[in-house]
Amino acid sequence: MSDGREAVLARVRAALGSSPEAPEVPRAYREAGAFGAGGDCATVDLFCERVADYRATVRRVRGEELLGALVTACEQRQARRIAVPAGAPPWTVEGVDLVRDDPQLSARQLDELDGVLSGCALAIAETGTIVLDGAGASGRRALTLVPDYHLCVVRLNDIVPSVPDGVAALARVAAEGRPITLVSGPSATVDIELVRVEGVHGPRTLDVFVVEG
């Protein structure tokens, strides 16, 4: 078997002839910190613009306006029962039953809820991506993938300028083996006939609240 394999490979090499010299690959990659620490107006503006491009709703609010904005969003979406991570801040949304994921809710229970409210590990302005790390305010992965509606709170200090900044910030999370979920707009896919289908791999509706101050 080995002799036959070598014979075939020899014929392939003979047919191809001599190989051209491989060109030098440029290694001047952009690294973390190239655009500063983030959190500035330009970075936040870019993040909001990119998130909106993905058909998500973006609301910029001050800290004291957040709970009121959440109430308004839930009223507009007719959401009355919302899951929240076990490690989430003590949010209160008037008129909405916040169901804490402690003990962990089953997939069926999550599917019966109107949505989920979470924070995030960080957000990337360059791509309009929200990163969830499976802990704290991000919640476990199933919590933000099963419900059809996701409300996500992003604070200014969570927003980094570029993908390299995000990768560097997630080094410890990756080393710990925690799941990392990248959210770039509502869940959507396109079939072979280029028909867009939303809500297949996660929530079809995404409301993002960028909290300033």
C-alpha positions in Angstrom: 0.0 0.0 0.0 2.8 2.4 0.9 4.7 1.7 -2.4 1.5 2.4 -4.4 1.0 5.6 -2.6 4.5 6.8 -3.2 4.2 5.9 -6.9 1.0 8.0 -7.3 2.6 10.9 -5.5 5.7 10.7 -7.6 3.6 10.9 -10.8 1.8 13.9 -9.4 5.0 15.7 -8.6 6.4 14.9 -12.0 3.3 16.2 -13.7 3.4 19.4 -11.7 7.0 20.1 -12.4 9.2 22.3 -10.2 7.4 24.3 -7.5 7.7 28.1 -7.6 9.4 29.8 -4.8 7.0 30.7 -2.0 6.7 34.5 -1.6 7.5 36.1 1.8 4.3 36.6 3.8 4.0 40.0 5.5 3.8 39.8 9.2 3.0 43.4 10.1 -0.3 42.5 11.9 -2.3 45.1 13.7 -2.0 44.4 17.5 -4.1 45.3 20.5 -3.8 48.9 21.6 -3.3 50.2 18.1 -6.4 52.4 18.4 -6.1 53.3 22.1 -7.9 51.9 25.1 -11.4 52.4 23.8 -14.5 53.9 25.5 -14.0 57.2 23.7 -16.8 58.9 21.6 -15.4 57.7 18.3 -15.2 54.1 19.4 -18.7 54.2 20.9 -20.2 55.9 17.8 -18.6 53.2 15.6 -19.9 50.4 17.7 -23.5 51.8 17.6 -23.3 52.3 13.8 -22.1 48.7 13.2 -24.7 47.2 15.5 -27.5 49.1 13.8 -26.1 47.8 10.4 -26.9 44.3 11.6 -30.6 45.1 12.1 -30.4 45.4 15.8 -32.0 48.3 17.8 -29.5 50.5 19.6 -30.4 52.8 22.4 -27.9 55.1 24.0 -28.9 56.0 27.6 -27.4 57.4 30.8 -27.2 55.2 33.8 -30.3 56.6 35.5 -32.3 56.1 32.2 -31.5 52.5 31.7 -34.4 50.9 33.7 -36.9 53.2 32.0 -35.5 52.3 28.6 -35.8 48.6 29.5 -39.5 49.1 30.5 -40.2 50.9 27.2 -38.5 48.1 25.1 -40.4 45.4 26.9 -43.7 47.2 26.4 -42.9 47.6 22.7 -42.0 43.9 22.3 -44.9 42.8 24.6 -42.4 41.0 26.8 -43.8 40.2 30.2 -41.5 37.4 31.5 -37.7 37.8 31.0 -34.9 35.6 32.0 -31.8 37.1 33.7 -28.4 35.5 34.5 -27.8 34.2 38.0 -24.9 36.7 38.3 -26.7 39.7 36.8 -26.9 43.0 38.6 -30.1 43.6 40.7 -32.1 45.0 37.7 -35.8 45.8 38.2 -38.1 46.4 35.2 -41.5 47.7 36.2 -44.3 45.5 34.9 -41.9 42.7 33.9 -41.3 39.4 35.7 -37.5 38.8 35.8 -36.9 35.1 36.1 -33.4 34.5 37.6 -31.5 31.5 36.2 -31.0 30.1 39.6 -31.5 27.1 39.7 -30.8 26.8 36.0 -33.8 27.0 33.8 -34.4 24.1 31.4 -34.5 24.6 27.7 -38.3 24.2 27.7 -38.6 26.9 30.4 -36.4 29.2 28.5 -38.4 28.7 25.4 -41.6 29.6 27.2 -40.2 33.0 28.3 -40.5 36.2 26.3 -36.8 36.9 26.2 -33.6 37.4 28.2 -31.8 40.4 29.7 -28.1 40.2 30.0 -24.9 42.2 30.2 -21.7 41.3 28.3 -18.0 40.6 28.8 -17.1 43.2 26.2 -18.0 44.7 22.8 -16.0 45.3 19.7 -16.6 48.5 17.8 -14.8 47.5 14.6 -17.3 44.7 14.0 -20.3 45.7 16.1 -19.9 42.4 18.0 -21.1 41.7 21.6 -19.0 39.1 23.4 -20.5 36.9 26.1 -18.2 34.8 28.3 -20.6 32.4 30.0 -20.3 34.0 33.4 -21.5 36.9 35.5 -23.9 39.3 33.7 -23.3 37.4 30.4 -25.0 34.3 31.7 -24.5 30.8 30.5 -24.7 30.1 26.7 -28.1 28.5 26.6 -29.7 31.5 28.4 -29.0 33.9 25.6 -29.5 31.4 22.7 -32.9 29.8 23.4 -35.2 32.8 24.0 -36.3 34.6 20.8 -35.6 38.1 22.2 -32.4 39.4 23.7 -31.9 42.7 25.6 -28.2 43.4 26.1 -26.7 46.1 28.3 -23.3 47.3 27.1 -21.4 49.9 29.2 -18.9 52.3 27.8 -16.0 50.6 29.5 -17.0 47.3 27.8 -16.4 48.7 24.3 -12.9 48.0 22.8 -11.9 49.5 19.4 -10.8 46.4 17.4 -10.8 42.6 17.1 -7.1 42.3 18.4 -8.2 44.3 21.5 -11.1 41.8 22.1 -8.9 38.8 21.6 -6.3 40.1 24.1 -9.0 40.9 26.6 -10.4 37.4 26.4 -7.1 35.6 26.9 -7.9 34.6 30.5 -11.5 33.4 29.5 -10.0 31.2 26.8 -7.4 29.9 29.1 -10.1 28.9 31.6 -11.9 27.0 28.9 -15.1 29.0 29.3 -17.5 29.3 26.3 -17.2 32.5 24.3 -20.2 33.6 22.3 -19.9 36.3 19.6 -23.1 38.1 18.8 -23.2 40.3 15.7 -26.8 41.3 15.4 -29.9 39.1 15.6 -29.5 35.5 14.6 -29.7 35.1 10.8 -28.7 32.8 8.1 -29.2 32.5 4.3 -30.1 29.3 2.5 -28.9 28.2 -0.9 -31.5 30.4 -2.7 -30.2 33.5 -0.7 -33.4 33.7 1.4 -32.6 35.3 4.7 -34.0 33.4 7.7 -33.8 34.9 11.2 -34.0 33.2 14.6 -32.5 29.8 13.6 -29.4 29.8 15.8 -30.4 32.3 18.5 -32.7 35.3 19.2 -34.3 36.9 16.1 -34.7 40.2 17.9 -31.8 42.1 19.6 -32.1 45.3 21.5 -28.8 46.8 22.7 -28.6 49.5 25.4 -25.3 51.4 25.5 -25.0 53.0 28.9 -23.1 56.2 29.2 -21.9 57.8 32.4 
